[in-house]
Amino acid sequence: MLNRIHHTAIIASDYERSKQFYTEQLELKVINETYREERDSYKLDLAIGDAQIELFSFPDPPERVSSPESRGLRHLCFEVEDVQAAAYWLQKKGIETEPIRIDPITQKAFTFFKDPDDLPLELYEK
């Protein structure tokens, strides 16, 4: 019944800062941007492969604990051809990445970085 993941939704504390991060730093393509007056909220649809990221703004959203790890959705992961090259690409843009590690189960390289709200994001080698 389930075909694939269609989208992941992210609520930003600073919409413009996160919009800049995802569109300019990560270079995701904007599909659509909508201001929803009744909710005083923006919704930005971004393309990532055959899936989407929905970036939302809401007035005064409560903080979510990212560290230490807690229950719930843990992180968002991006598949890349070459983790080392992708990490270097992020670092050239001023985005810090963790040291590259090897998954002991798959033997694939991976690393983590964070968005402006400290949401953990992962790069995982194809």
QUILIN-V796553 format. One record per residue. N is the residue number from 1. PSI is psi in whole degrees, 0 to 359 (* if undefined). D_LAST is the distance of its C-alpha to the last C-alpha in Angstrom with 1 decimal. Layout:
n=N psi=PSI d_last=D_LAST
n=N psi=PSI d_last=D_LAST
//
This chain:
n=1 psi=323 d_last=25.3
n=2 psi=129 d_last=22.2
n=3 psi=313 d_last=19.8
n=4 psi=171 d_last=17.2
n=5 psi=126 d_last=17.3
n=6 psi=312 d_last=19.5
n=7 psi=163 d_last=19.8
n=8 psi=136 d_last=19.9
n=9 psi=137 d_last=23.3
n=10 psi=132 d_last=24.1
n=11 psi=122 d_last=27.7
n=12 psi=146 d_last=28.3
n=13 psi=328 d_last=31.4
n=14 psi=98 d_last=31.8
n=15 psi=311 d_last=30.6
n=16 psi=319 d_last=31.1
n=17 psi=316 d_last=29.3
n=18 psi=322 d_last=26.2
n=19 psi=315 d_last=26.4
n=20 psi=318 d_last=26.5
n=21 psi=309 d_last=23.5
n=22 psi=327 d_last=21.2
n=23 psi=322 d_last=22.7
n=24 psi=315 d_last=23.5
n=25 psi=309 d_last=21.4
n=26 psi=350 d_last=18.0
n=27 psi=38 d_last=19.4
n=28 psi=144 d_last=18.8
n=29 psi=133 d_last=21.2
n=30 psi=126 d_last=24.3
n=31 psi=313 d_last=25.1
n=32 psi=146 d_last=28.3
n=33 psi=129 d_last=30.3
n=34 psi=134 d_last=33.1
n=35 psi=125 d_last=35.9
n=36 psi=96 d_last=37.3
n=37 psi=319 d_last=40.8
n=38 psi=339 d_last=41.7
n=39 psi=1 d_last=39.0
n=40 psi=52 d_last=39.2
n=41 psi=140 d_last=35.4
n=42 psi=151 d_last=32.8
n=43 psi=119 d_last=29.8
n=44 psi=119 d_last=27.1
n=45 psi=126 d_last=24.6
n=46 psi=140 d_last=21.4
n=47 psi=134 d_last=18.8
n=48 psi=100 d_last=15.0
n=49 psi=230 d_last=13.3
n=50 psi=15 d_last=15.4
n=51 psi=182 d_last=16.4
n=52 psi=156 d_last=18.8
n=53 psi=129 d_last=19.9
n=54 psi=118 d_last=23.7
n=55 psi=122 d_last=25.3
n=56 psi=154 d_last=28.8
n=57 psi=141 d_last=31.8
n=58 psi=148 d_last=34.6
n=59 psi=126 d_last=37.8
n=60 psi=57 d_last=37.6
n=61 psi=142 d_last=34.6
n=62 psi=153 d_last=34.8
n=63 psi=151 d_last=32.4
n=64 psi=136 d_last=29.8
n=65 psi=126 d_last=29.1
n=66 psi=329 d_last=25.6
n=67 psi=127 d_last=26.7
n=68 psi=161 d_last=27.7
n=69 psi=140 d_last=25.3
n=70 psi=174 d_last=27.2
n=71 psi=157 d_last=27.0
n=72 psi=190 d_last=25.2
n=73 psi=127 d_last=21.9
n=74 psi=309 d_last=20.2
n=75 psi=171 d_last=17.5
n=76 psi=133 d_last=15.3
n=77 psi=135 d_last=11.5
n=78 psi=128 d_last=9.6
n=79 psi=135 d_last=5.9
n=80 psi=158 d_last=5.7
n=81 psi=319 d_last=5.3
n=82 psi=108 d_last=7.5
n=83 psi=318 d_last=8.7
n=84 psi=316 d_last=12.1
n=85 psi=319 d_last=12.7
n=86 psi=320 d_last=11.9
n=87 psi=319 d_last=14.1
n=88 psi=318 d_last=16.7
n=89 psi=316 d_last=16.8
n=90 psi=315 d_last=17.6
n=91 psi=323 d_last=20.1
n=92 psi=336 d_last=21.8
n=93 psi=5 d_last=22.5
n=94 psi=14 d_last=24.0
n=95 psi=120 d_last=21.4
n=96 psi=142 d_last=21.3
n=97 psi=154 d_last=18.2
n=98 psi=165 d_last=18.4
n=99 psi=145 d_last=17.8
n=100 psi=135 d_last=14.3
n=101 psi=169 d_last=14.2
n=102 psi=128 d_last=12.5
n=103 psi=120 d_last=12.1
n=104 psi=342 d_last=15.0
n=105 psi=313 d_last=14.1
n=106 psi=345 d_last=10.5
n=107 psi=23 d_last=10.8
n=108 psi=146 d_last=7.6
n=109 psi=146 d_last=8.7
n=110 psi=161 d_last=9.7
n=111 psi=166 d_last=12.8
n=112 psi=154 d_last=15.2
n=113 psi=177 d_last=17.6
n=114 psi=151 d_last=20.3
n=115 psi=180 d_last=21.8
n=116 psi=340 d_last=25.5
n=117 psi=19 d_last=26.5
n=118 psi=20 d_last=24.5
n=119 psi=125 d_last=22.0
n=120 psi=128 d_last=19.1
n=121 psi=142 d_last=15.8
n=122 psi=145 d_last=12.5
n=123 psi=130 d_last=9.5
n=124 psi=129 d_last=6.5
n=125 psi=136 d_last=3.8
n=126 psi=* d_last=0.0
//
